[in-house]
């Protein structure tokens, strides 16, 4: 997920730094509050390059200012001052938050009818509403994660006995004396793609001792491509467990 977040922010920063209006408009159309939660903090961007961050915020505010047809708007001096204020106020929010925030303000989603555009409107009227919307989204995401964790935990508990049976079925393939295989095992072996998919499912919740035991069997049979793939999958799974 981290790589995705970096790509998202990098693309956004490039568009902003180059004042690419069409690219920014496209990014805006794809942005939502969930994606904003996964973005890069403004404080981190400021730490990396405060000058560029300042120019990016100034561009966003100027763009917002230009999109309103009213007499009471920002002048150049006010835009510069507000840019510094934004860098401070949004330090614990993401760059994506800022883009989404200004977009919603422009669309009239953060308050009533707009008669003027100034710092008070943006920081004292729009911002509290936006932060409340973001908090609701955080709560929703957290609830979904808790529910998913509960389901995964239940699955893991129920899997313990099944995994032993699956391990036994897999190891039975390598017994010196061939045994009668059930239909499931036969299908599993006859179709290499099915075997890999089922193999991934079978090993995902095995414990370390089970995986090490299984690894020995596949290590001795790496001459066959399908078993070589299985051997590499086991190695990856063992590495993941060791990192926990």
Wavefront OBJ file of the C-alpha trace (Angstrom):
o trace
v 0.000 0.000 0.000
v 2.868 2.346 0.799
v 4.155 2.251 -2.784
v 0.684 3.150 -4.032
v 0.511 6.111 -1.666
v 3.912 7.385 -2.774
v 2.895 7.136 -6.432
v -0.346 8.977 -5.718
v 1.414 11.861 -3.955
v 4.289 12.019 -6.448
v 1.876 12.355 -9.363
v -0.042 15.039 -7.497
v 3.089 16.992 -6.532
v 4.378 16.885 -10.115
v 1.092 18.224 -11.462
v 1.006 20.996 -8.876
v 4.641 21.984 -9.261
v 4.195 22.194 -13.030
v 0.845 23.998 -12.664
v -0.733 21.347 -14.857
v -4.418 22.269 -14.595
v -5.738 19.441 -16.770
v -3.762 16.780 -14.900
v -4.821 18.225 -11.544
v -8.462 18.222 -12.653
v -8.159 14.536 -13.505
v -6.542 13.726 -10.150
v -9.300 15.672 -8.381
v -11.961 13.635 -10.164
v -10.368 10.400 -8.918
v -9.790 11.602 -5.355
v -11.982 10.743 -2.382
v -11.692 10.985 1.404
v -10.431 7.422 1.740
v -7.541 8.110 -0.605
v -6.779 11.290 1.332
v -6.217 9.190 4.450
v -3.460 7.303 2.626
v -1.652 10.401 1.327
v 1.539 12.122 2.461
v 1.468 14.548 5.380
v 2.022 18.203 4.533
v 4.570 18.426 7.378
v 6.658 15.732 5.659
v 6.567 17.575 2.336
v 7.549 20.833 4.056
v 10.454 19.068 5.728
v 11.620 17.718 2.380
v 11.325 21.048 0.544
v 9.552 23.980 2.143
v 10.007 26.261 -0.860
v 8.331 23.843 -3.290
v 5.578 23.107 -0.763
v 4.907 26.817 -0.428
v 4.670 27.243 -4.206
v 2.307 24.274 -4.459
v -0.073 25.688 -1.840
v 0.089 29.146 -3.409
v -0.802 27.653 -6.791
v -3.783 25.780 -5.315
v -5.096 28.903 -3.582
v -4.567 31.060 -6.674
v -6.406 28.475 -8.745
v -9.273 28.510 -6.253
v -9.331 32.307 -6.236
v -9.509 32.444 -10.047
v -12.492 30.112 -10.146
v -14.811 32.425 -8.229
v -16.563 35.329 -9.941
v -16.971 37.828 -7.111
v -15.484 41.139 -6.030
v -14.424 40.080 -2.526
v -11.538 37.726 -3.274
v -7.867 37.429 -2.283
v -5.199 39.826 -3.476
v -1.628 38.618 -4.048
v -0.452 39.568 -0.562
v -3.343 37.746 1.101
v -2.718 34.651 -0.964
v 0.911 34.536 0.157
v -0.027 34.971 3.813
v -2.731 32.325 3.633
v -0.307 29.910 1.979
v 1.924 30.051 5.055
v -1.114 29.642 7.300
v -2.239 26.597 5.333
v 1.179 24.946 5.678
v 0.845 25.338 9.440
v -2.809 24.409 9.843
v -2.563 21.393 7.503
v 0.717 20.017 8.829
v -1.039 16.947 10.256
v -3.231 16.498 7.170
v -2.179 15.181 3.775
v -1.518 16.996 0.518
v -4.463 15.062 -0.876
v -6.561 16.484 1.971
v -5.735 20.011 0.876
v -6.688 19.326 -2.741
v -9.912 17.607 -1.689
v -10.692 20.359 0.827
v -10.395 23.154 -1.734
v -12.348 21.128 -4.284
v -15.267 20.616 -1.882
v -15.158 24.299 -0.951
v -15.295 25.271 -4.604
v -18.269 22.972 -5.128
v -20.143 24.491 -2.196
v -20.016 21.298 -0.125
v -18.527 22.974 2.946
v -21.130 25.516 3.898
v -23.882 27.790 2.682
v -23.931 30.304 -0.138
v -20.602 32.059 -0.562
v -20.558 35.847 -0.690
v -16.844 36.389 -0.183
v -13.584 34.468 -0.248
v -11.142 35.155 2.587
v -9.100 33.459 5.316
v -12.040 33.386 7.712
v -14.222 31.495 5.236
v -11.500 28.954 4.437
v -10.059 28.361 7.923
v -13.024 29.004 10.207
v -16.021 27.966 8.114
v -14.840 25.378 5.590
v -12.096 23.634 7.552
v -14.145 22.478 10.604
v -16.743 20.935 8.279
v -14.080 19.177 6.237
v -12.303 17.789 9.315
v -15.628 16.457 10.595
v -16.200 14.710 7.251
v -12.704 13.261 7.394
v -13.233 12.040 10.963
v -16.422 10.251 9.892
v -14.472 8.568 7.094
v -11.711 7.520 9.516
v -14.293 6.005 11.846
v -15.880 4.124 8.950
v -12.530 2.751 7.757
v -11.570 1.744 11.299
v -14.876 -0.074 11.749
v -14.359 -1.945 8.478
v -10.818 -2.913 9.511
v -12.047 -4.208 12.875
v -14.759 -6.268 11.185
v -12.246 -7.670 8.693
v -9.816 -8.502 11.482
v -12.586 -10.307 13.372
v -13.443 -12.334 10.263
v -9.765 -13.138 9.598
v -9.238 -14.142 13.218
v -12.289 -16.416 13.137
v -11.052 -17.927 9.891
v -7.605 -18.520 11.388
v -9.060 -20.289 14.424
v -11.264 -22.484 12.267
v -8.387 -23.164 9.902
v -6.088 -24.838 12.428
v -7.547 -28.339 12.055
v -8.194 -27.934 8.336
v -4.603 -26.902 7.723
v -3.378 -30.103 9.338
v -5.616 -32.139 7.057
v -4.464 -30.190 4.001
v -0.845 -30.666 4.985
v -1.433 -34.380 5.344
v -3.051 -34.518 1.899
v -0.122 -32.699 0.305
v 2.513 -34.826 2.019
v 0.687 -38.000 1.014
v 1.637 -37.232 -2.587
v 5.227 -38.116 -1.741
v 4.717 -41.363 0.166
v 6.872 -44.231 -1.126
v 3.764 -46.359 -1.525
v 1.157 -44.731 -3.744
v -2.253 -44.338 -2.141
v -5.699 -43.940 -3.595
v -6.282 -40.205 -4.064
v -9.656 -38.583 -3.667
v -11.202 -36.513 -6.464
v -10.067 -33.240 -4.905
v -6.409 -34.353 -4.764
v -6.535 -35.674 -8.318
v -7.945 -32.410 -9.678
v -5.389 -30.551 -7.623
v -2.502 -32.419 -9.268
v -3.894 -32.679 -12.791
v -4.192 -28.885 -13.204
v -0.981 -26.995 -12.400
v -2.748 -23.608 -12.145
v -5.323 -25.045 -9.752
v -2.527 -26.598 -7.772
v -0.712 -23.310 -7.292
v -3.888 -21.461 -6.299
v -4.894 -24.191 -3.864
v -1.340 -24.460 -2.585
v -1.288 -20.742 -1.728
v -4.573 -21.168 0.104
v -3.284 -24.250 1.975
v -0.062 -22.693 3.275
v -1.227 -19.180 4.133
v -2.144 -20.056 7.720
v 0.190 -22.961 8.422
v 2.550 -22.472 11.324
v 6.330 -22.318 10.969
v 6.981 -25.966 11.842
v 4.455 -27.169 9.287
v 5.968 -24.973 6.602
v 9.526 -26.126 7.344
v 8.424 -29.759 7.143
v 6.702 -29.143 3.832
v 9.694 -27.204 2.523
v 11.949 -30.273 2.858
v 9.736 -32.321 0.559
v 9.583 -29.658 -2.154
v 13.278 -28.832 -1.893
v 14.169 -32.371 -2.982
v 11.811 -32.140 -5.949
v 12.714 -28.732 -7.409
v 13.656 -30.399 -10.684
v 10.003 -30.205 -11.664
v 8.839 -26.667 -12.422
v 5.529 -26.933 -10.573
v 7.231 -28.105 -7.376
v 9.905 -25.457 -7.754
v 7.160 -22.805 -7.678
v 5.680 -24.402 -4.570
v 9.096 -24.419 -2.918
v 9.561 -20.681 -3.619
v 6.084 -19.910 -2.249
v 6.918 -21.726 0.992
v 10.165 -19.741 1.335
v 8.242 -16.482 0.971
v 5.659 -17.560 3.551
v 8.416 -18.516 6.027
v 10.095 -15.126 5.551
v 6.809 -13.352 6.256
v 6.320 -15.319 9.484
v 9.894 -14.617 10.627
v 9.364 -10.878 10.128
v 6.312 -10.814 12.395
l 1 2 3 4 5 6 7 8 9 10 11 12 13 14 15 16 17 18 19 20 21 22 23 24 25 26 27 28 29 30 31 32 33 34 35 36 37 38 39 40 41 42 43 44 45 46 47 48 49 50 51 52 53 54 55 56 57 58 59 60 61 62 63 64 65 66 67 68 69 70 71 72 73 74 75 76 77 78 79 80 81 82 83 84 85 86 87 88 89 90 91 92 93 94 95 96 97 98 99 100 101 102 103 104 105 106 107 108 109 110 111 112 113 114 115 116 117 118 119 120 121 122 123 124 125 126 127 128 129 130 131 132 133 134 135 136 137 138 139 140 141 142 143 144 145 146 147 148 149 150 151 152 153 154 155 156 157 158 159 160 161 162 163 164 165 166 167 168 169 170 171 172 173 174 175 176 177 178 179 180 181 182 183 184 185 186 187 188 189 190 191 192 193 194 195 196 197 198 199 200 201 202 203 204 205 206 207 208 209 210 211 212 213 214 215 216 217 218 219 220 221 222 223 224 225 226 227 228 229 230 231 232 233 234 235 236 237 238 239 240 241 242 243 244
